[in-house]
């Protein structure tokens, strides 16, 4: 357990380079789909108006706005505890959001039909506004998302929820996946735009974020991932294999098996499990045996939900989450072997 603890501490340390605050995870909430944009005239609900006059936390206000109005907003993680009190709340939502920003000392970015609020007192936060997902394959513009996530929801839970609900495959390495999001409400936006909102809320500086994306998956990784050169342009996923077992289609749900047939929502988890605790789940879902070479048993595996991918791609997405590229897998006969290169 000492080795596992060291690995977790190392991952947390890396996460702190990109993110300054973390909170307890909260569950996602589904929202009805609509066709409203931030330019449409939307008027304030009277009950929320009364709350604003009394004073309320910023994340509570954003949550209520997203619940009652067809708008999309995210706030930077760590700013949720600012208090909002407005004596005369504006009736129209864009003006109201400007009031909220003023009383909480927040700046507003209004783009792609969503608002992003971030602290105005430090110019470093301006960097987050440059983050863009415009380079994703066109497929992710056709998946329309309506959802909400509470402040502090770790990104692996956010991505897994999207995977489960919309049939996509979004995964991040350990330095990205464990970062906590800010309060987020998404109303009828393309998945590519929703991801932009989510990543900004998690305090991710664009210069530190990389990704490779195909129609089958998106893999986010940081500049601290030792595989970054191999991952550029998805090269690491293109290694050819002659083993037909790696071509079989699988559905992977970690740390516990969950399918669309037996649940209507995906459970949220608090963190990674050691590889030794999830290999039996991987074995059951792949119909293959698992072997762990010494030194791999305690590798942290974040919760992961993958929809109908080739076994090779699924194993790559799991393995590439580890920042140390010397940890790999191979197939021997009908056994998946996790190992350190050179063993």
C-alpha positions in Angstrom: 0.0 0.0 0.0 3.0 2.3 0.5 3.7 2.2 -3.3 0.0 2.9 -4.1 0.0 5.9 -1.7 3.1 7.3 -3.4 1.5 6.9 -6.8 -1.6 8.7 -5.7 0.4 11.5 -4.1 2.4 11.9 -7.3 -0.8 12.2 -9.3 -2.3 14.7 -7.0 0.9 16.7 -7.1 0.8 16.8 -10.9 -2.9 17.8 -10.8 -2.1 20.7 -8.6 0.2 22.2 -11.2 -2.9 22.6 -13.4 -5.6 23.1 -10.7 -5.5 24.9 -7.4 -8.7 23.7 -5.7 -10.5 20.3 -5.2 -13.8 19.5 -3.6 -16.0 16.5 -2.9 -17.7 15.1 -6.0 -21.4 15.6 -6.6 -23.7 13.9 -8.9 -24.7 14.9 -12.5 -28.2 16.0 -13.3 -29.9 15.5 -16.6 -31.6 18.6 -18.2 -34.3 18.8 -20.8 -33.1 19.5 -24.4 -34.2 22.9 -25.9 -33.2 25.2 -28.7 -32.4 28.4 -26.8 -29.2 30.3 -27.3 -27.6 33.0 -25.0 -28.8 35.7 -27.4 -32.5 34.8 -26.8 -34.5 36.9 -24.3 -35.1 34.8 -21.2 -36.7 36.3 -18.1 -35.9 35.6 -14.5 -38.0 33.3 -12.4 -39.5 35.2 -9.5 -38.4 32.7 -6.8 -34.8 33.0 -7.9 -35.1 36.8 -7.8 -36.1 36.6 -4.2 -33.1 34.4 -3.4 -30.7 36.8 -5.0 -32.1 39.7 -2.9 -31.4 37.7 0.3 -27.9 36.4 -0.7 -26.8 33.0 -2.0 -23.6 31.2 -2.9 -22.5 31.5 -6.5 -22.7 27.8 -7.4 -26.2 27.6 -5.9 -27.3 30.6 -8.1 -25.8 29.0 -11.2 -27.4 25.6 -10.4 -30.8 27.3 -10.0 -30.4 29.3 -13.2 -29.5 26.1 -15.1 -32.4 24.2 -13.6 -35.0 26.9 -14.3 -33.8 28.4 -17.5 -32.5 27.0 -20.9 -29.0 28.5 -20.6 -25.5 27.1 -20.5 -23.0 28.4 -17.9 -19.8 27.2 -16.2 -17.8 28.8 -13.5 -14.1 28.3 -12.6 -13.6 25.8 -9.8 -12.7 27.5 -6.6 -15.0 30.5 -7.2 -18.2 28.8 -6.1 -18.2 30.1 -2.5 -18.5 33.7 -3.5 -21.7 35.3 -2.3 -24.3 36.8 -4.6 -26.6 39.5 -3.3 -28.5 41.8 -5.8 -31.1 44.3 -4.5 -32.7 44.7 -7.9 -32.1 41.6 -10.1 -32.4 42.2 -13.8 -35.3 40.4 -15.5 -33.4 39.4 -18.6 -30.7 36.7 -18.1 -27.7 38.2 -19.9 -28.1 41.4 -17.9 -28.6 39.4 -14.7 -25.4 37.4 -15.4 -23.5 40.7 -15.7 -24.9 41.7 -12.3 -23.8 38.4 -10.8 -20.3 38.9 -12.3 -20.1 42.4 -10.9 -21.0 41.5 -7.3 -18.7 38.5 -7.2 -15.8 40.2 -9.0 -15.9 37.8 -11.9 -15.2 38.3 -15.6 -17.5 36.9 -18.3 -16.7 35.1 -21.5 -19.7 34.7 -23.8 -19.0 32.5 -26.7 -20.4 29.4 -28.5 -23.8 30.0 -26.8 -22.5 29.6 -23.2 -21.2 31.9 -20.4 -17.9 31.2 -18.6 -17.3 33.1 -15.4 -13.9 33.4 -13.9 -12.2 35.6 -11.2 -11.3 39.1 -12.4 -8.6 39.7 -9.8 -5.9 37.6 -11.4 -5.0 37.9 -15.1 -3.8 34.3 -15.2 -7.4 33.2 -15.4 -7.7 34.9 -18.8 -5.6 31.9 -20.1 -8.5 29.6 -19.6 -10.7 31.5 -22.1 -8.3 30.6 -25.0 -9.1 26.9 -24.5 -10.9 25.6 -27.6 -12.2 22.2 -28.8 -12.8 23.3 -32.4 -10.3 20.8 -33.7 -12.3 17.8 -32.7 -13.8 15.5 -35.5 -17.1 16.7 -36.8 -18.9 13.8 -35.1 -18.7 15.6 -31.8 -20.6 18.6 -33.1 -23.5 16.3 -33.9 -23.9 14.9 -30.4 -26.1 17.4 -28.6 -25.7 17.5 -24.8 -27.9 18.7 -22.0 -26.5 17.9 -18.5 -25.3 19.5 -15.3 -22.4 18.8 -12.9 -21.9 20.0 -9.4 -18.8 21.9 -8.4 -15.9 19.5 -7.5 -17.0 16.7 -9.8 -13.8 15.0 -10.9 -13.4 14.9 -14.6 -13.3 11.1 -14.9 -16.9 11.1 -13.5 -17.9 13.9 -15.9 -16.4 12.0 -18.9 -17.8 8.7 -17.8 -21.3 10.2 -17.4 -21.1 11.6 -21.0 -19.8 8.2 -22.3 -22.7 6.4 -20.6 -25.4 8.8 -21.7 -24.3 9.6 -25.2 -22.3 6.5 -26.3 -19.0 8.3 -26.7 -15.5 7.3 -25.4 -13.8 10.2 -23.6 -10.8 9.4 -21.4 -8.0 11.4 -19.8 -4.7 10.5 -18.2 -4.3 10.6 -14.4 -3.0 14.2 -14.3 -6.2 15.5 -16.1 -8.9 13.0 -15.0 -8.7 13.7 -11.3 -9.1 17.5 -11.6 -12.4 18.9 -10.1 -14.8 20.8 -12.3 -16.6 24.0 -11.4 -20.4 24.3 -11.4 -21.6 23.5 -14.9 -25.0 23.6 -16.6 -25.2 22.6 -20.3 -28.4 23.1 -22.3 -28.6 21.7 -25.8 -25.0 22.3 -26.9 -22.7 20.2 -29.2 -20.5 17.8 -27.3 -17.4 19.6 -28.5 -18.6 22.9 -26.9 -19.7 21.1 -23.7 -16.2 19.7 -23.4 -14.8 23.2 -23.8 -17.0 24.4 -21.0 -16.0 21.5 -18.7 -12.3 21.8 -19.2 -12.3 25.5 -18.7 -14.1 25.1 -15.4 -11.4 22.6 -14.2 -8.7 25.4 -14.3 -6.9 23.8 -17.2 -4.4 26.0 -19.0 -4.6 25.4 -22.7 -0.8 25.2 -23.0 -0.8 22.2 -20.7 -3.6 20.3 -22.4 -3.1 17.9 -25.4 -5.5 15.4 -27.0 -5.8 12.9 -29.7 -9.2 12.3 -31.1 -10.9 10.0 -33.7 -14.5 9.2 -34.4 -14.2 6.4 -31.8 -12.6 8.1 -28.9 -11.0 11.3 -27.4 -8.0 11.0 -25.2 -6.8 14.0 -23.1 -3.3 14.1 -21.7 -1.1 16.7 -20.1 2.4 17.8 -21.1 3.6 15.8 -18.1 2.6 12.5 -19.7 5.8 10.7 -20.7 4.0 9.3 -23.7 3.3 12.8 -25.1 5.5 12.4 -28.1 4.0 9.0 -29.0 0.5 10.3 -28.4 0.8 13.2 -30.8 -1.5 12.7 -33.8 -2.7 9.5 -32.1 0.5 7.7 -33.2 0.6 5.5 -30.1 -2.8 4.1 -30.9 -1.8 3.1 -34.5 0.7 0.4 -33.6 -0.2 -2.7 -35.6 -0.8 -6.0 -34.0 -1.4 -9.4 -35.7 -3.2 -10.8 -32.7 -6.9 -11.3 -33.6 -7.9 -11.2 -29.9 -7.1 -7.5 -29.9 -9.7 -6.9 -32.7 -12.6 -8.2 -30.7 -15.2 -5.6 -29.6 -15.6 -5.0 -25.8 -17.5 -2.8 -23.4 -15.4 -1.9 -20.3 -16.9 -0.5 -17.1 -14.5 0.1 -14.2 -14.2 -0.4 -11.3 -17.5 -2.2 -11.4 -19.5 -3.7 -14.2 -22.4 -1.4 -15.2 -24.5 -1.7 -18.4 -27.3 0.3 -19.9 -29.5 -2.8 -19.4 -29.4 -2.8 -15.6 -29.0 0.9 -14.6 -30.5 4.2 -15.8 -27.5 6.2 -14.6 -23.8 5.7 -14.0 -22.6 5.7 -10.4 -19.9 8.3 -9.5 -16.7 7.3 -7.7 -14.2 9.1 -5.5 -11.0 8.0 -7.0 -8.7 5.3 -8.5 -8.4 1.7 -7.5 -5.2 -0.3 -7.7 -4.9 -2.5 -10.8 -5.0 -5.6 -8.6 -8.6 -4.7 -7.6 -10.0 -4.3 -11.1 -8.3 -7.0 -13.1 -11.0 -9.5 -12.3 -13.6 -7.0 -13.8 -11.4 -6.6 -16.9 -11.1 -10.3 -17.2 -14.8 -10.9 -17.0 -15.5 -8.2 -19.6 -12.9 -9.3 -22.1 -13.2 -13.1 -21.5 -9.4 -13.2 -21.1 -7.1 -14.1 -18.2 -5.1 -11.3 -16.6 -1.5 -11.5 -15.3 0.3 -8.7 -13.4 4.0 -8.6 -13.4 5.7 -7.4 -10.1 5.4 -3.7 -9.7 2.1 -3.3 -11.6 -0.3 -4.5 -9.0 -0.6 -1.1 -7.3 -0.9 1.1 -10.4 -3.9 3.4 -10.0 -6.8 2.9 -12.4 -9.4 5.6 -12.6 -13.1 4.8 -13.1 -13.6 4.3 -16.8 -16.6 3.6 -19.0 -15.9 2.6 -22.6 -18.5 1.8 -25.3 -17.9 -1.0 -27.8 -14.3 -0.5 -28.7 -11.7 -2.9 -30.1 -9.9 -4.6 -27.2 -6.6 -3.0 -28.3 -8.0 0.5 -28.2 -9.7 -0.1 -24.8 -6.4 -1.4 -23.3 -4.5 1.5 -24.8 -6.9 4.0 -23.2 -6.5 2.3 -19.8 -2.7 2.0 -20.0 -2.0 5.4 -21.5 -3.6 7.0 -18.4 -0.4 6.1 -16.5 2.1 9.0 -16.9 5.1 6.6 -16.9 5.3 5.0 -20.3 7.4 2.1 -19.1 4.2 0.5 -17.9 2.7 -1.4 -20.8 0.6 -4.5 -21.6 1.0 -7.4 -24.0 -1.0 -10.5 -25.0 0.4 -14.0 -24.5 -1.8 -16.8 -25.7 -5.2 -15.7 -24.2 -3.8 -13.7 -21.3 -3.4 -9.9 -20.9 -0.1 -9.2 -19.2 0.5 -5.9 -17.5 4.2 -5.3 -17.1 7.0 -2.8 -16.9 9.0 -2.7 -20.2 12.2 -4.7 -19.9 10.7 -7.3 -17.6 
